[in-house]
Amino acid sequence: MSATIATPTQIASHVTTPVTQDRHAGRVGWGRGVATGVAAAAAVTVVAGAFWAAGHPLAVSDGEIPLLAFAQMVLLSTLVGIVLARHTSRTTFFRVTIALTVLSCVPDLALGDGVLSKAGLMFTHAVAAAIVIPRLARR
């Protein structure tokens, strides 16, 4: 009785799954995200400092907002943005961050101390968003 032993041949199978670029999340790195946050924090602090130097510091009904508070809040918001960018699609990231930017202006309208202060506070939100959102969404 003879036995035939079949040796398996190597079969190269290359299976690709179609992934659209919009659905692929997680491309933003922490280093780039934090660097973007630092740049945005500096820009927003300069804007707030310009209002302060012009004799009209940005304030809410409780009093003047310290300059360093602008940088702290931009950095904190950027960290949230990095997490969002890493765990959501680009479309979802844009939708959520734009909605959060608009919502972040509501307290400015409600608690801002005067029209110029309200406008200045909303401008700082727009400056931060204009720097952070496109950079974190870049793939």
GINORBEL-V983916 format. One record per residue. N is the residue number from 1. RES is the residue in one small letter. PSI is psi in degrees with one decimal (none if undefined). D_CENTER is the distance of its C-alpha to the mean C-alpha in whole Angstrom. Layout:
# GINORBEL-V983916
n=N res=RES psi=PSI d_center=D_CENTER
n=N res=RES psi=PSI d_center=D_CENTER
This chain:
# GINORBEL-V983916
n=1 res=m psi=128.3 d_center=73
n=2 res=s psi=145.3 d_center=71
n=3 res=a psi=135.7 d_center=67
n=4 res=t psi=124.8 d_center=64
n=5 res=i psi=121.1 d_center=61
n=6 res=a psi=127.3 d_center=58
n=7 res=t psi=132.0 d_center=56
n=8 res=p psi=134.4 d_center=52
n=9 res=t psi=148.4 d_center=51
n=10 res=q psi=123.3 d_center=47
n=11 res=i psi=119.0 d_center=45
n=12 res=a psi=107.4 d_center=42
n=13 res=s psi=127.9 d_center=40
n=14 res=h psi=101.6 d_center=37
n=15 res=v psi=124.2 d_center=35
n=16 res=t psi=139.8 d_center=32
n=17 res=t psi=129.8 d_center=29
n=18 res=p psi=122.2 d_center=28
n=19 res=v psi=120.8 d_center=24
n=20 res=t psi=149.7 d_center=22
n=21 res=q psi=-30.9 d_center=19
n=22 res=d psi=-31.3 d_center=17
n=23 res=r psi=-18.3 d_center=18
n=24 res=h psi=117.2 d_center=17
n=25 res=a psi=170.2 d_center=14
n=26 res=g psi=25.8 d_center=13
n=27 res=r psi=-14.9 d_center=13
n=28 res=v psi=133.2 d_center=10
n=29 res=g psi=155.7 d_center=12
n=30 res=w psi=-39.5 d_center=11
n=31 res=g psi=-48.3 d_center=13
n=32 res=r psi=-38.6 d_center=11
n=33 res=g psi=-45.3 d_center=8
n=34 res=v psi=-39.0 d_center=10
n=35 res=a psi=-39.1 d_center=12
n=36 res=t psi=-41.9 d_center=9
n=37 res=g psi=-40.4 d_center=8
n=38 res=v psi=-42.2 d_center=12
n=39 res=a psi=-42.8 d_center=12
n=40 res=a psi=-39.1 d_center=10
n=41 res=a psi=-41.4 d_center=12
n=42 res=a psi=-43.7 d_center=15
n=43 res=a psi=-43.1 d_center=15
n=44 res=v psi=-37.1 d_center=14
n=45 res=t psi=-37.5 d_center=17
n=46 res=v psi=-41.8 d_center=19
n=47 res=v psi=-48.0 d_center=19
n=48 res=a psi=-37.8 d_center=20
n=49 res=g psi=-34.4 d_center=23
n=50 res=a psi=-39.6 d_center=24
n=51 res=f psi=-41.6 d_center=24
n=52 res=w psi=-44.0 d_center=26
n=53 res=a psi=-28.1 d_center=28
n=54 res=a psi=0.2 d_center=29
n=55 res=g psi=9.7 d_center=31
n=56 res=h psi=82.2 d_center=28
n=57 res=p psi=145.8 d_center=26
n=58 res=l psi=130.4 d_center=23
n=59 res=a psi=158.2 d_center=24
n=60 res=v psi=-178.9 d_center=24
n=61 res=s psi=-23.2 d_center=28
n=62 res=d psi=-14.7 d_center=28
n=63 res=g psi=-174.6 d_center=28
n=64 res=e psi=142.7 d_center=26
n=65 res=i psi=126.2 d_center=22
n=66 res=p psi=146.7 d_center=23
n=67 res=l psi=-40.4 d_center=21
n=68 res=l psi=-23.6 d_center=19
n=69 res=a psi=-32.3 d_center=18
n=70 res=f psi=-46.6 d_center=15
n=71 res=a psi=-42.0 d_center=14
n=72 res=q psi=-44.9 d_center=14
n=73 res=m psi=-34.8 d_center=12
n=74 res=v psi=-42.9 d_center=9
n=75 res=l psi=-42.3 d_center=10
n=76 res=l psi=-45.1 d_center=10
n=77 res=s psi=-34.4 d_center=7
n=78 res=t psi=-38.9 d_center=5
n=79 res=l psi=-41.8 d_center=7
n=80 res=v psi=-41.5 d_center=7
n=81 res=g psi=-38.2 d_center=3
n=82 res=i psi=-45.5 d_center=6
n=83 res=v psi=-43.9 d_center=8
n=84 res=l psi=-45.1 d_center=8
n=85 res=a psi=-32.4 d_center=7
n=86 res=r psi=-22.5 d_center=10
n=87 res=h psi=6.7 d_center=12
n=88 res=t psi=166.2 d_center=12
n=89 res=s psi=167.9 d_center=13
n=90 res=r psi=-42.4 d_center=11
n=91 res=t psi=-46.6 d_center=13
n=92 res=t psi=-40.2 d_center=12
n=93 res=f psi=-47.8 d_center=8
n=94 res=f psi=-46.8 d_center=9
n=95 res=r psi=-46.8 d_center=11
n=96 res=v psi=-44.6 d_center=10
n=97 res=t psi=-34.8 d_center=7
n=98 res=i psi=-43.1 d_center=10
n=99 res=a psi=-42.1 d_center=12
n=100 res=l psi=-36.4 d_center=10
n=101 res=t psi=-44.7 d_center=10
n=102 res=v psi=-45.6 d_center=13
n=103 res=l psi=-31.3 d_center=14
n=104 res=s psi=-16.2 d_center=13
n=105 res=c psi=-14.9 d_center=16
n=106 res=v psi=-47.7 d_center=19
n=107 res=p psi=-31.9 d_center=19
n=108 res=d psi=-43.6 d_center=20
n=109 res=l psi=-37.8 d_center=22
n=110 res=a psi=-37.1 d_center=24
n=111 res=l psi=-5.9 d_center=24
n=112 res=g psi=144.4 d_center=24
n=113 res=d psi=83.4 d_center=27
n=114 res=g psi=162.5 d_center=28
n=115 res=v psi=-43.6 d_center=27
n=116 res=l psi=-39.3 d_center=26
n=117 res=s psi=-43.4 d_center=24
n=118 res=k psi=-46.2 d_center=22
n=119 res=a psi=-41.2 d_center=22
n=120 res=g psi=-40.9 d_center=20
n=121 res=l psi=-42.7 d_center=18
n=122 res=m psi=-33.5 d_center=17
n=123 res=f psi=-39.6 d_center=16
n=124 res=t psi=-36.1 d_center=14
n=125 res=h psi=-43.0 d_center=12
n=126 res=a psi=-39.4 d_center=12
n=127 res=v psi=-48.1 d_center=12
n=128 res=a psi=-45.0 d_center=9
n=129 res=a psi=-38.3 d_center=7
n=130 res=a psi=-27.8 d_center=10
n=131 res=i psi=-46.9 d_center=9
n=132 res=v psi=-47.5 d_center=5
n=133 res=i psi=-50.7 d_center=5
n=134 res=p psi=-36.1 d_center=8
n=135 res=r psi=-41.8 d_center=8
n=136 res=l psi=-27.1 d_center=6
n=137 res=a psi=-17.7 d_center=8
n=138 res=r psi=135.7 d_center=11
n=139 res=r psi=none d_center=13
